[in-house]
Amino acid sequence: MRPATLPLLASLSLLPACAYHDSRISVQAQQSLIGTSVADLDMCAGLPTKTERINPATELRSYERAESTNAGLNITFPVIGGGMNIGNGGYCHATFKLVNGTVAALDYSGDTTVAGATDAICAPIVKTCVAQLAGHKPAKGQTVASTP
């Protein structure tokens, strides 16, 4: 094996670990962000790309993230029935359903899988929200409220 290939192989071995971590953050967000106020969501995720009012109590907010496949390293391994993308590239639409001003659901759509890790591309959208929530855990019997 050539010495020049060792750093490449080492880099490729780290990519699935990072993608798996990002996938876990995306899954965690779908559970932990339920109940987050719209004001707190705006503070941690930023302003949405699109909003849609379904009825007076229900609103959908969409956040988008796209990664160019031209940047960095993008390798596709052929697999029966398709292929597996190792590298950056893909896009995510994170859609929050808010009912009466609080998050009731979060779902992802798009080309969200990288290195076999589902929804890994979506993690940067929700990473700050998950981190802030972890840093502001309420004491037993108390709730964390946003200030108007």
Number of C-alpha atoms within 10 A of each C-alpha: 5 5 7 8 10 11 10 10 10 10 11 16 11 10 16 17 13 15 24 19 14 23 23 16 21 26 19 15 23 18 13 15 21 16 14 19 20 17 16 19 19 12 12 17 16 15 14 16 12 11 15 11 12 12 8 8 11 16 18 18 20 19 20 17 17 16 12 11 13 9 10 10 11 13 15 12 10 10 8 7 5 9 11 15 17 20 19 22 20 19 21 24 21 24 19 25 22 23 19 12 15 21 24 18 17 20 16 22 13 16 17 22 23 24 20 15 19 19 26 26 27 30 24 15 20 23 18 17 22 21 13 12 18 11 9 10 11 12 8 6 5 8 10 12 11 10 6 4
